[in-house]
């Protein structure tokens, strides 16, 4: 539905794993879908999702999703100030860096 000269801007949180993997995103999703009352009370301190699950992606995972949707990046990504994640949470989730990123996308001409 995007016009041939159209542009989509996607602004999203991204969680880059150690080695640029998508494992932190997968772990965050799994933890926020657990409905055990004990786990829910721990997770609720960091994410209020009502047990639905949070689905973040790494930058590489986003690029793959865009490509499969027929989109390509047409301008450089914009990174906001990284989120401050330290200690056990950063280590346990295998996070290298996290923060907001904006992607500027156009259609792949096929």
Secondary structure, 3 states (H helix, E strand, C coil): CCCCCCCEEEEEEEEEEHHHCCHHHHHHHHHHHCCCHHHHHHHHCCCCCCCCCCCCECHHHHHHHHHHCCEEECCCCEECCCCCCCHHHHHHCCEEEEEEEEEEEEECCC
